[in-house]
Amino acid sequence: MLPLFESAEDFLRQQDISFALDADLFNQVAQIIQQVREEGDGALTYFTQKFDGIVLENLRVPVEAIRSARDDLAEGIKDLLLSAIESVRHFHLQQRPKSWIEEAADGTRLGMQFTPINQVGIYIPGGTAAYPSTAIMTVVPAQIAGVERLVLVSPPKKDGSINPYVLAVAGLLGVTEIYTIGGAQAIAALAYGTESVPKVDKIFGPGNAYVNEAKRQVFGAVGVDGLAGPTEVVILADEYASPEYVVRDLLAQAEHDTEARGILLTTSRELAKRVQAKAALIIKKTERAGILQTALEKFGAVVLISNLKEGVQLINELAPEHVQIVTQNPEKLLPDIRNAGAICLGAFTPAVVGDYCAGPNHVLPTRKNAKFSSPLNVLDFMKFSSIINYSRERFDRDARKIAKFAELEGLINHKNAITCRYE
């Protein structure tokens, strides 16, 4: 049963989105990373057998297998994947930045030069579901950014292969470097390199607790996109919302895993009661019932709020991955929502549409990270350099100020680097 909270205050008192260090997890992941650094491919083979029950002869997926997965797609499935790729590409093309240089009257030139990251690693989760959509959401913006080398890693299925739809998406996008490795060991390989897996400059993609902890521990040796936690949706609804739609949207998020969070904020006690009852009824008859039951009982909630303004305030405090506004006039609330990964407006915009074919990225900040982070985008695959080209006139004008500032900080050699040019 979905827990019911009579007020926002009651709900917030029960919340624990903490980031306390799990010492056992930290130590396990640190050991895995160290062993990969020391033993390379041998460690990857060992951990794949230990955790996945698979003995791999080759870590890298043959190019022929990627091409075969692409070519064997049924026509309808191929069209579906290509349509999603096109929507994601169209949206992300609008994000591509332009380098610029501005020249002042005295001849000084200042600007920014954007360049792609040279090589990136992308983690595609396995586990209880397949995620070709994540391959689309990560590879497409990387290609728009101009990344030269794209490496995909994904844990093996029970037969030792990678999901054929993930391989097919890679084939459709022209990605040929894929390794059958998962977990913390895959992150370690991307960060430090092994005999078979060259190191990359930045790692992208969601994963389980081990993957996230590994990304946290290797950060600094390599860049990471973020630490994506269990998926979340917060639905803000009034009396006009359909109980059926609301329940289905909560279940869609909850089926990811047992720690997924599905929360309804509503001004309507009638809606709250109907959602509770309908959720309990539907779960008994649907697939993944065990996951749904655990997720909703432990992390789900129905929260009664006094008005929609209070709901918006609560959303901004929770800063969730997905927000759905299912009210009579959802657009009126949009300007006041400041902290959310994706904001879905209206009864016919469930978060699920953003997972596949709407266009915006579905790799989103979780666990209140939307207070300071954004969805995955083209800029994440790029960096910029500042361009400074002083004219003699500008230098003569600023030199004594710069020298004085250096002297103020006690950096005499900084000062001398300036004064030698005019004394």
C-alpha positions as a printed NumPy array, in Angstrom:
array([[  0.   ,   0.   ,   0.   ],
       [  1.204,   3.494,  -0.83 ],
       [  1.76 ,   5.373,   2.447],
       [ -0.529,   8.391,   2.917],
       [  0.746,  11.541,   4.616],
       [ -1.752,  14.072,   5.89 ],
       [  0.559,  17.043,   5.317],
       [  3.819,  18.076,   3.686],
       [  5.339,  18.478,   7.153],
       [  4.551,  14.864,   8.064],
       [  6.042,  13.688,   4.782],
       [  9.271,  15.671,   5.124],
       [  9.857,  14.34 ,   8.626],
       [  9.918,  10.828,   7.17 ],
       [ 12.319,  11.618,   4.367],
       [ 15.895,  10.374,   4.446],
       [ 17.724,  11.08 ,   1.213],
       [ 21.088,  10.781,   2.92 ],
       [ 24.529,  10.267,   1.508],
       [ 26.192,   8.673,   4.522],
       [ 29.255,   6.723,   3.49 ],
       [ 28.652,   2.984,   3.318],
       [ 31.971,   1.714,   4.654],
       [ 31.495,  -1.84 ,   3.363],
       [ 30.575,  -0.637,  -0.116],
       [ 33.482,   1.813,  -0.123],
       [ 35.973,  -0.897,   0.821],
       [ 34.623,  -3.455,  -1.649],
       [ 34.758,  -0.993,  -4.52 ],
       [ 38.202,   0.278,  -3.528],
       [ 39.494,  -3.298,  -3.561],
       [ 37.986,  -3.952,  -6.994],
       [ 39.512,  -0.773,  -8.404],
       [ 42.931,  -1.584,  -6.965],
       [ 42.856,  -5.124,  -8.336],
       [ 41.926,  -3.867, -11.81 ],
       [ 44.776,  -1.348, -11.686],
       [ 47.242,  -4.066, -10.695],
       [ 46.034,  -7.043, -12.752],
       [ 44.306,  -5.428, -15.744],
       [ 42.377,  -7.82 , -17.979],
       [ 42.899, -10.681, -15.54 ],
       [ 40.933,  -8.813, -12.895],
       [ 38.162,  -7.995, -15.36 ],
       [ 37.842, -11.661, -16.315],
       [ 37.908, -12.711, -12.652],
       [ 35.216, -10.27 , -11.547],
       [ 33.   , -11.048, -14.538],
       [ 33.079, -14.704, -13.547],
       [ 32.575, -13.882,  -9.859],
       [ 29.687, -11.432, -10.203],
       [ 28.073, -12.404, -13.503],
       [ 28.876, -16.125, -13.617],
       [ 30.386, -15.755, -17.074],
       [ 33.801, -16.873, -18.315],
       [ 34.769, -14.5  , -21.104],
       [ 37.29 , -15.442, -23.756],
       [ 37.276, -11.938, -25.221],
       [ 36.327,  -8.724, -23.442],
       [ 35.649,  -6.81 , -26.638],
       [ 32.516,  -7.441, -28.666],
       [ 33.438,  -8.343, -32.261],
       [ 32.483,  -5.719, -34.816],
       [ 30.683,  -8.457, -36.738],
       [ 28.354,  -9.03 , -33.772],
       [ 27.462,  -5.326, -33.702],
       [ 26.748,  -5.282, -37.413],
       [ 24.744,  -8.487, -37.161],
       [ 22.583,  -7.071, -34.356],
       [ 21.925,  -3.984, -36.479],
       [ 21.193,  -5.914, -39.673],
       [ 18.963,  -8.466, -37.956],
       [ 16.555,  -5.845, -36.627],
       [ 12.978,  -6.31 , -37.695],
       [ 11.969,  -3.426, -39.938],
       [  9.464,  -2.038, -37.442],
       [ 11.979,  -2.105, -34.589],
       [ 14.64 ,  -0.491, -36.758],
       [ 12.248,   2.319, -37.701],
       [ 11.364,   2.759, -34.018],
       [ 15.014,   3.108, -32.978],
       [ 15.852,   5.431, -35.872],
       [ 12.883,   7.635, -35.012],
       [ 14.054,   7.934, -31.406],
       [ 17.605,   8.687, -32.548],
       [ 16.349,  11.43 , -34.834],
       [ 14.234,  13.056, -32.113],
       [ 17.132,  13.033, -29.657],
       [ 19.519,  14.349, -32.294],
       [ 17.172,  17.18 , -33.29 ],
       [ 16.774,  18.329, -29.684],
       [ 20.47 ,  18.149, -28.834],
       [ 21.619,  19.932, -31.972],
       [ 20.131,  23.095, -30.456],
       [ 22.601,  22.794, -27.555],
       [ 25.811,  22.917, -29.582],
       [ 27.809,  25.998, -28.517],
       [ 29.82 ,  28.303, -30.754],
       [ 33.34 ,  29.49 , -30.102],
       [ 33.737,  33.252, -30.129],
       [ 36.416,  35.928, -30.088],
       [ 35.715,  39.599, -29.452],
       [ 38.228,  42.222, -30.606],
       [ 38.408,  45.552, -28.769],
       [ 39.263,  48.884, -30.395],
       [ 42.846,  48.648, -29.112],
       [ 43.363,  45.273, -30.822],
       [ 42.993,  43.046, -27.736],
       [ 41.204,  39.783, -28.495],
       [ 39.31 ,  37.789, -25.851],
       [ 37.06 ,  34.793, -26.28 ],
       [ 36.135,  31.164, -25.717],
       [ 37.106,  28.128, -27.79 ],
       [ 34.9  ,  25.054, -27.352],
       [ 36.448,  21.645, -28.025],
       [ 35.108,  18.12 , -27.581],
       [ 36.49 ,  15.721, -25.004],
       [ 38.799,  13.379, -26.894],
       [ 37.605,  10.027, -25.585],
       [ 34.686,   9.06 , -23.375],
       [ 33.411,   5.857, -21.822],
       [ 29.698,   5.158, -21.62 ],
       [ 28.227,   2.68 , -19.153],
       [ 25.007,   0.988, -20.29 ],
       [ 23.295,  -0.824, -17.378],
       [ 22.161,  -4.429, -17.582],
       [ 20.43 ,  -6.219, -14.761],
       [ 16.667,  -6.662, -14.757],
       [ 16.058,  -4.643, -17.934],
       [ 17.777,  -3.612, -21.164],
       [ 18.557,  -0.001, -21.975],
       [ 19.079,   0.706, -25.672],
       [ 17.444,   4.057, -24.908],
       [ 20.382,   4.963, -22.656],
       [ 22.757,   4.167, -25.498],
       [ 20.852,   6.655, -27.665],
       [ 20.74 ,   9.32 , -24.941],
       [ 24.492,   9.181, -24.306],
       [ 25.986,   8.466, -27.721],
       [ 23.978,  11.025, -29.716],
       [ 25.028,  14.15 , -27.737],
       [ 28.613,  12.857, -27.646],
       [ 28.632,  12.618, -31.421],
       [ 27.096,  16.079, -31.788],
       [ 29.844,  17.414, -29.523],
       [ 32.448,  15.834, -31.814],
       [ 33.923,  13.214, -29.47 ],
       [ 36.469,  11.201, -31.452],
       [ 36.538,   7.943, -29.49 ],
       [ 33.425,   6.441, -27.915],
       [ 33.729,   3.325, -25.75 ],
       [ 30.652,   1.443, -24.538],
       [ 30.71 ,  -1.026, -21.66 ],
       [ 27.808,  -3.144, -20.475],
       [ 27.508,  -6.211, -18.238],
       [ 26.839,  -9.556, -19.913],
       [ 23.576, -11.454, -19.925],
       [ 23.479, -15.027, -18.63 ],
       [ 24.649, -16.317, -21.997],
       [ 27.652, -13.981, -21.978],
       [ 26.315, -11.584, -24.612],
       [ 25.209,  -7.958, -24.457],
       [ 21.576,  -7.161, -25.129],
       [ 21.095,  -7.261, -28.92 ],
       [ 19.121,  -3.995, -28.979],
       [ 21.974,  -2.176, -27.249],
       [ 24.336,  -3.605, -29.873],
       [ 21.892,  -2.671, -32.623],
       [ 21.719,   0.949, -31.468],
       [ 25.51 ,   1.04 , -31.397],
       [ 25.519,  -0.298, -34.944],
       [ 22.985,   2.262, -36.124],
       [ 25.113,   5.04 , -34.58 ],
       [ 28.413,   3.707, -35.885],
       [ 29.925,   2.788, -32.506],
       [ 32.299,  -0.165, -32.825],
       [ 34.239,  -0.284, -29.535],
       [ 32.179,  -2.188, -26.963],
       [ 33.34 ,  -4.283, -24.015],
       [ 31.372,  -6.946, -22.137],
       [ 32.143,  -5.746, -18.63 ],
       [ 30.018,  -4.21 , -15.915],
       [ 30.053,  -3.044, -12.319],
       [ 32.839,  -1.26 , -10.487],
       [ 35.435,  -3.178, -12.504],
       [ 34.189,  -1.617, -15.743],
       [ 34.494,   1.877, -14.279],
       [ 38.02 ,   1.092, -13.05 ],
       [ 39.01 ,  -0.147, -16.502],
       [ 37.717,   3.013, -18.169],
       [ 39.448,   5.209, -15.601],
       [ 42.881,   3.579, -15.554],
       [ 43.024,   1.33 , -18.612],
       [ 43.976,  -2.318, -19.008],
       [ 45.691,  -4.332, -21.735],
       [ 42.443,  -4.446, -23.737],
       [ 40.572,  -1.367, -22.535],
       [ 42.383,   1.936, -23.093],
       [ 41.593,   4.621, -20.526],
       [ 39.192,   7.437, -21.345],
       [ 38.952,  11.077, -20.273],
       [ 35.391,  11.068, -18.889],
       [ 32.837,   8.432, -17.909],
       [ 29.089,   8.682, -18.515],
       [ 26.028,   6.608, -17.79 ],
       [ 23.863,   5.412, -14.905],
       [ 24.438,   2.287, -12.841],
       [ 23.887,   0.563,  -9.522],
       [ 25.416,   1.427,  -6.15 ],
       [ 28.737,  -0.211,  -7.06 ],
       [ 28.978,   1.711, -10.318],
       [ 28.188,   5.006,  -8.596],
       [ 30.678,   4.39 ,  -5.805],
       [ 33.337,   3.475,  -8.356],
       [ 32.648,   6.689, -10.284],
       [ 32.983,   8.631,  -7.055],
       [ 36.319,   6.994,  -6.22 ],
       [ 37.92 ,   7.401,  -9.665],
       [ 36.837,  11.034, -10.061],
       [ 39.943,  13.148, -10.44 ],
       [ 41.823,  10.496, -12.358],
       [ 39.01 ,  10.828, -14.883],
       [ 35.926,  13.006, -15.246],
       [ 32.459,  11.669, -14.449],
       [ 29.047,  12.929, -15.481],
       [ 27.487,  12.587, -12.036],
       [ 26.238,  10.051,  -9.504],
       [ 22.785,   8.999, -10.619],
       [ 20.77 ,   7.458,  -7.806],
       [ 17.517,   5.491,  -7.959],
       [ 14.998,   7.003, -10.344],
       [ 12.318,   9.402,  -9.056],
       [  9.04 ,  10.96 , -10.082],
       [  6.954,  13.525,  -8.224],
       [  3.436,  14.059,  -9.57 ],
       [  1.579,  17.241,  -8.615],
       [ -2.132,  16.733,  -9.225],
       [ -5.457,  18.374,  -8.432],
       [ -8.993,  17.006,  -8.494],
       [ -9.015,  17.041, -12.314],
       [ -6.323,  14.343, -12.584],
       [ -7.17 ,  10.8  , -13.668],
       [ -6.455,   8.249, -10.905],
       [ -5.688,   5.648, -13.578],
       [ -3.063,   7.848, -15.256],
       [ -1.474,   8.8  , -11.949],
       [ -1.174,   5.207, -10.762],
       [  0.259,   4.009, -14.053],
       [  2.859,   6.79 , -13.989],
       [  3.89 ,   5.958, -10.419],
       [  4.213,   2.279, -11.323],
       [  6.211,   3.072, -14.452],
       [  8.864,   4.727, -12.315],
       [  8.713,   2.209,  -9.485],
       [  9.362,  -0.801, -11.73 ],
       [ 12.982,   0.243, -12.322],
       [ 14.154,  -1.156,  -8.985],
       [ 13.177,  -1.571,  -5.35 ],
       [ 14.631,   1.824,  -4.389],
       [ 12.788,   3.851,  -7.035],
       [ 10.717,   6.742,  -5.688],
       [  7.167,   7.503,  -6.783],
       [  5.441,  10.385,  -4.984],
       [  2.039,  11.98 ,  -5.503],
       [  1.334,  15.467,  -4.155],
       [ -2.343,  16.326,  -4.348],
       [ -4.913,  18.809,  -3.095],
       [ -7.633,  16.173,  -3.462],
       [ -8.264,  13.627,  -0.692],
       [-10.594,  11.787,  -3.053],
       [ -7.811,  11.406,  -5.638],
       [ -5.384,  10.287,  -2.93 ],
       [ -7.7  ,   7.514,  -1.744],
       [ -8.509,   6.322,  -5.252],
       [ -4.822,   6.224,  -6.208],
       [ -4.002,   4.18 ,  -3.103],
       [ -6.762,   1.671,  -3.821],
       [ -6.075,   1.41 ,  -7.551],
       [ -2.33 ,   0.95 ,  -7.028],
       [ -2.902,  -1.942,  -4.634],
       [ -5.295,  -3.57 ,  -7.111],
       [ -3.115,  -3.149, -10.203],
       [  0.1  ,  -4.362,  -8.582],
       [ -1.448,  -7.77 ,  -7.936],
       [ -2.118,  -8.243, -11.658],
       [  0.989,  -6.781, -13.279],
       [  4.523,  -7.883, -14.048],
       [  7.418,  -6.975, -11.737],
       [  4.949,  -6.986,  -8.835],
       [  7.62 ,  -7.716,  -6.245],
       [  9.74 ,  -4.752,  -7.29 ],
       [  6.689,  -2.472,  -7.437],
       [  5.409,  -3.507,  -4.014],
       [  8.762,  -2.942,  -2.309],
       [  9.485,   0.365,  -4.024],
       [  6.078,   1.902,  -3.313],
       [  5.875,   0.727,   0.29 ],
       [  9.405,   1.856,   1.18 ],
       [  9.871,   4.92 ,  -1.003],
       [  6.469,   5.816,  -2.431],
       [  4.084,   8.322,  -0.903],
       [  0.77 ,  10.092,  -1.33 ],
       [  0.976,  13.53 ,   0.27 ],
       [ -1.994,  15.784,   0.923],
       [ -1.199,  19.463,   0.383],
       [ -3.297,  22.51 ,   1.165],
       [ -2.832,  24.186,  -2.224],
       [ -0.775,  23.949,  -5.424],
       [  1.66 ,  26.633,  -4.282],
       [  2.626,  24.411,  -1.366],
       [  3.109,  21.589,  -3.84 ],
       [  5.501,  23.661,  -5.923],
       [  7.466,  24.584,  -2.797],
       [  7.732,  20.916,  -1.89 ],
       [  8.905,  20.052,  -5.399],
       [ 11.648,  22.658,  -5.153],
       [ 12.756,  21.147,  -1.847],
       [ 12.744,  17.574,  -3.178],
       [ 14.424,  18.623,  -6.468],
       [ 13.358,  15.375,  -8.142],
       [ 14.535,  13.751, -11.344],
       [ 11.085,  13.888, -12.971],
       [  8.182,  16.201, -12.196],
       [  4.735,  15.745, -13.699],
       [  2.235,  18.583, -13.374],
       [ -1.26 ,  17.137, -13.847],
       [ -3.504,  20.071, -12.967],
       [ -6.153,  22.092, -14.763],
       [ -3.598,  24.748, -15.798],
       [ -0.122,  23.191, -15.552],
       [  1.616,  25.979, -17.512],
       [  0.779,  28.497, -14.786],
       [  2.949,  26.587, -12.307],
       [  5.958,  26.151, -14.607],
       [  7.76 ,  29.478, -13.883],
       [  7.906,  28.699, -10.157],
       [  9.478,  25.247, -10.497],
       [ 13.185,  25.842, -10.102],
       [ 14.58 ,  22.448,  -9.11 ],
       [ 13.771,  19.504, -11.367],
       [ 15.537,  17.365, -13.929],
       [ 12.623,  17.134, -16.37 ],
       [  9.267,  18.906, -16.07 ],
       [  6.377,  17.172, -17.837],
       [  3.211,  19.227, -18.308],
       [ -0.289,  17.887, -18.726],
       [ -2.185,  14.618, -18.593],
       [ -0.66 ,  13.305, -21.812],
       [  2.993,  13.902, -20.908],
       [  3.978,  11.092, -18.553],
       [  7.672,  10.923, -17.714],
       [  7.852,   7.826, -19.901],
       [  7.584,   9.889, -23.102],
       [ 10.857,  11.557, -22.15 ],
       [ 12.48 ,   8.162, -21.664],
       [ 12.278,   7.306, -25.335],
       [ 11.245,   9.59 , -28.141],
       [ 10.412,  13.141, -27.04 ],
       [ 13.969,  14.36 , -27.62 ],
       [ 15.256,  15.731, -24.278],
       [ 17.788,  13.571, -22.489],
       [ 16.594,  10.993, -19.97 ],
       [ 19.898,  10.931, -18.055],
       [ 18.823,  13.302, -15.285],
       [ 20.007,  14.471, -11.856],
       [ 18.576,  12.539,  -8.914],
       [ 18.624,  12.764,  -5.102],
       [ 18.151,  16.524,  -4.957],
       [ 21.028,  17.083,  -7.402],
       [ 18.632,  19.075,  -9.594],
       [ 19.31 ,  21.936,  -7.192],
       [ 22.706,  22.33 ,  -8.866],
       [ 22.795,  19.983, -11.872],
       [ 21.153,  19.709, -15.282],
       [ 20.144,  16.87 , -17.607],
       [ 22.894,  15.284, -19.67 ],
       [ 23.597,  17.526, -22.655],
       [ 26.068,  18.269, -25.433],
       [ 28.094,  20.611, -23.226],
       [ 28.862,  17.711, -20.873],
       [ 30.901,  16.2  , -23.697],
       [ 32.795,  19.434, -24.321],
       [ 35.055,  21.881, -22.561],
       [ 36.209,  25.369, -23.407],
       [ 39.471,  27.248, -23.271],
       [ 39.689,  30.965, -22.59 ],
       [ 41.478,  32.927, -25.316],
       [ 43.564,  35.969, -24.306],
       [ 45.519,  38.017, -26.833],
       [ 46.611,  41.399, -25.351],
       [ 47.617,  44.232, -27.619],
       [ 50.615,  46.398, -26.684],
       [ 48.24 ,  49.282, -25.98 ],
       [ 46.126,  47.211, -23.576],
       [ 49.237,  45.838, -21.873],
       [ 50.669,  49.311, -21.312],
       [ 47.358,  50.424, -19.855],
       [ 47.013,  47.476, -17.443],
       [ 50.626,  46.613, -16.631],
       [ 51.081,  48.734, -13.505],
       [ 47.737,  47.596, -12.091],
       [ 48.706,  43.957, -12.635],
       [ 52.117,  44.472, -11.068],
       [ 50.538,  46.175,  -8.066],
       [ 48.03 ,  43.336,  -7.644],
       [ 50.845,  40.757,  -7.742],
       [ 52.776,  42.748,  -5.135],
       [ 49.618,  42.878,  -2.991],
       [ 49.54 ,  39.075,  -2.973],
       [ 53.247,  38.776,  -2.275],
       [ 53.998,  37.126,  -5.62 ],
       [ 57.099,  39.028,  -6.651],
       [ 57.872,  36.862,  -9.671],
       [ 54.397,  37.503, -10.962],
       [ 55.191,  41.208, -10.665],
       [ 58.574,  40.8  , -12.379],
       [ 56.959,  38.998, -15.328],
       [ 55.058,  42.248, -15.923],
       [ 57.624,  44.903, -15.03 ],
       [ 60.324,  43.351, -17.271],
       [ 58.135,  44.281, -20.212],
       [ 57.971,  48.032, -19.468],
       [ 61.016,  48.906, -17.365]])
